[in-house]
């Protein structure tokens, strides 16, 4: 399927891409956190920020810039540690919300629910994750026929499939998060527990990212 467009082993790619999207990661937690704290609309804004970042990464991979970044240790590690620091920051900020007065926390939620701010945060979470860069170099490359006449068509097809999987799965998470939001309203204790868990996940992802050797 799609072999005429330079795609190799499409069904293997579909299975692998599905597993990659389903694997828990910083982007997953960001979407869940946003939908729980800000509702469906802002949850989809978070998804859109991740998809927009993926478009940028696909273009980098197609132009060969992603390979340059991954083969330049200083630049790669700079992105890696910047990403770890940002995830740690998000984790600390989320946990701090547990100890804030209800009025102060409500005002902070309103400001953080701004669509532009959500877009910026989501893009940083994705673009500062070097593992995502490596994904677009190593995983994509296995399913691209370099002899194909129009390689850009191959990138479009593979990216569209990845986007469809991401939108379906993350959309499901958004609706689940929105449901939790409706259940947590007025329940300060459960909300605090939820914030603490999400914050610890972010810090855990930061530690894992900073400690990996490649």
Protein Blocks (a to p, Z undefined) as FASTA:
>chain_A
ZZlnopahkllmmmmmmmmmmpgcfklmmmmmmmmmnojmlmmmmmmmmmmmmmmmmmmm
mnommmmmmmmmklmmmmmmmmmmmmmmmmmmmmmmmmpcfklmmmmmmmmmpmklmmmm
mmmmmmmmmklmmmmmmmmmmmccfkbmblmlmmmmmmmmmmmmmmmmmmmmmmmmmmmm
mmmgoplklmmmmmmmmmmmmmmmmmmmmmpcZZ
